[in-house]
């Protein structure tokens, strides 16, 4: 039952983004898209220590996503096609995530 509820919340957020994207300015849609899923999912984590590490990683991933979004926007503004900009941005994010993983494994970062 808990999976059905969490699935419904996630689906509602994604559907809400789609719905709002046709009705309101992007700044409002971005708020819905950026915040809830990671924070809402924290409600399902029972162990406090695990939750602390989850939130630390959530903050780091959010920072990486912000950097990726800035790159994506920068590329689009420069006239690079949407698909090329997307592929470059996703590649950048993957590189950052791999780098984060390596830095954790080598002991330069925690969690």
C-alpha positions in Angstrom: 0.0 0.0 0.0 2.8 2.4 0.8 4.2 1.9 -2.7 0.8 2.8 -4.3 0.7 6.0 -2.2 4.2 7.0 -3.1 3.6 6.2 -6.8 0.5 8.3 -6.7 2.4 11.3 -5.2 5.2 11.0 -7.8 2.7 10.6 -10.7 0.7 13.6 -9.4 3.8 15.7 -9.4 4.7 14.7 -13.0 1.1 15.1 -14.2 0.9 18.5 -12.4 4.0 19.7 -14.2 2.5 18.7 -17.5 -0.8 20.3 -16.7 0.7 23.5 -15.3 3.1 23.9 -18.2 0.1 24.7 -20.4 -1.5 27.1 -17.9 1.0 29.2 -16.0 4.5 30.8 -16.5 7.6 28.5 -16.3 8.8 29.9 -13.0 5.8 28.3 -11.2 6.1 25.0 -13.0 9.8 24.8 -12.1 8.9 25.2 -8.4 6.7 22.1 -8.6 9.2 20.2 -10.6 12.3 21.0 -8.5 11.2 20.6 -5.0 8.7 17.9 -4.0 9.8 14.5 -5.1 13.1 14.3 -3.2 11.7 16.0 -0.1 8.4 14.0 -0.2 10.3 10.7 -0.5 12.2 11.6 2.7 8.9 11.0 4.6 9.2 7.3 3.8 12.7 6.9 5.2 12.4 5.4 8.7 16.0 5.4 10.0 17.1 8.8 11.1 20.8 8.2 10.3 19.9 7.0 6.8 17.7 10.1 6.4 20.5 12.4 7.4 22.8 10.8 4.7 19.9 10.9 2.2 19.4 14.6 2.7 23.1 15.4 2.4 23.2 13.5 -0.9 19.9 15.1 -2.0 21.5 18.6 -1.4 24.5 17.6 -3.4 22.5 16.1 -6.3 20.3 19.3 -6.3 23.4 21.4 -6.7 24.6 19.2 -9.6 21.2 19.5 -11.2 21.2 23.3 -10.9 24.6 23.4 -12.6 23.3 21.1 -15.3 20.2 23.3 -15.8 22.4 26.4 -16.1 24.5 24.7 -18.7 21.4 23.5 -20.6 19.9 27.0 -20.6 23.3 28.5 -21.6 23.5 26.2 -24.6 19.9 26.9 -25.7 20.5 30.7 -25.5 23.6 30.2 -27.7 21.4 28.7 -30.4 22.4 25.1 -30.0 19.5 22.8 -30.8 17.4 21.4 -28.0 18.5 17.8 -28.5 22.2 18.7 -28.7 21.9 20.9 -25.6 20.0 18.1 -23.8 22.6 15.4 -24.7 25.5 17.7 -23.7 23.8 18.6 -20.4 22.9 15.0 -19.5 26.5 14.0 -20.4 27.8 16.7 -18.1 25.5 15.5 -15.3 26.7 11.9 -15.7 30.3 13.0 -15.6 29.6 15.0 -12.4 27.8 12.0 -10.8 30.7 9.7 -11.7 33.2 12.2 -10.3 31.1 12.4 -7.1 31.1 8.6 -6.8 34.9 8.5 -7.3 35.5 11.2 -4.7 33.3 9.3 -2.2 35.2 6.1 -2.9 38.5 7.8 -2.5 37.5 9.4 0.8 37.4 13.0 -0.4 33.6 13.2 0.2 31.4 11.5 2.7 28.3 9.5 2.2 
